[in-house]
């Protein structure tokens, strides 16, 4: 694994740290009915992926699909685990506003995201990016 993988892991862990601090000090930031907080998070994540792809990976058009797959699966694999650990919750804790995957069993989420992460790392390796 190289710089590409570790820098994206840093982005995911950084987001988990920021959200854990927001939960601690703001007590439920942006989690009110009708709040657009998740839209803002998707916008921030998308921009981080674009910046990472442009400046860290120097991605060419043929690498976008595996790169997006890597970004998404790595986020699913690490984010909830890290956020729950930082908040002192059980690793499989799902809050009322935990997003789209909260109804999927935790072990299934980890299995799918782990397979996705491994598959996209192999794909990126075969393309010469890792």
VENDA-V837477 format. One record per residue. D_CENTER is the distance of its C-alpha to the mean C-alpha in Angstrom with 1 decimal. Layout:
D_CENTER ; D_CENTER
//
This chain:
17.8 ; 18.0 ; 16.9 ; 14.4 ; 12.4 ; 12.9 ; 12.3 ; 8.7 ; 8.3 ; 10.2 ; 8.1 ; 5.1 ; 8.3 ; 10.1 ; 8.2 ; 8.7 ; 12.2 ; 13.0 ; 12.3 ; 14.3 ; 17.0 ; 17.1 ; 17.6 ; 20.2 ; 22.2 ; 21.8 ; 22.0 ; 20.0 ; 19.0 ; 18.6 ; 18.9 ; 22.2 ; 23.3 ; 23.1 ; 20.9 ; 18.7 ; 15.9 ; 13.2 ; 14.6 ; 14.4 ; 10.7 ; 10.2 ; 12.8 ; 11.3 ; 7.9 ; 10.4 ; 12.7 ; 10.6 ; 10.0 ; 13.8 ; 14.8 ; 13.1 ; 14.7 ; 17.9 ; 18.6 ; 16.9 ; 17.1 ; 20.1 ; 19.0 ; 21.9 ; 21.9 ; 22.0 ; 18.6 ; 16.5 ; 16.0 ; 14.8 ; 12.7 ; 10.8 ; 10.7 ; 9.4 ; 6.5 ; 5.7 ; 7.0 ; 5.6 ; 2.0 ; 5.1 ; 7.1 ; 6.5 ; 5.3 ; 8.4 ; 10.5 ; 10.3 ; 10.8 ; 13.6 ; 15.2 ; 15.4 ; 16.9 ; 19.3 ; 18.4 ; 18.6 ; 15.4 ; 15.7 ; 16.4 ; 15.6 ; 17.0 ; 18.9 ; 16.2 ; 13.2 ; 12.3 ; 13.1 ; 12.5 ; 14.7 ; 17.7 ; 16.4 ; 17.6 ; 15.2 ; 16.7 ; 16.3 ; 12.6 ; 12.4 ; 15.0 ; 13.6 ; 10.2 ; 12.3 ; 14.7 ; 12.4 ; 11.0 ; 14.7 ; 16.1 ; 14.2 ; 15.0 ; 18.5 ; 18.7 ; 17.7 ; 20.2 ; 22.8 ; 22.3 ; 22.9 ; 19.7 ; 18.9
//
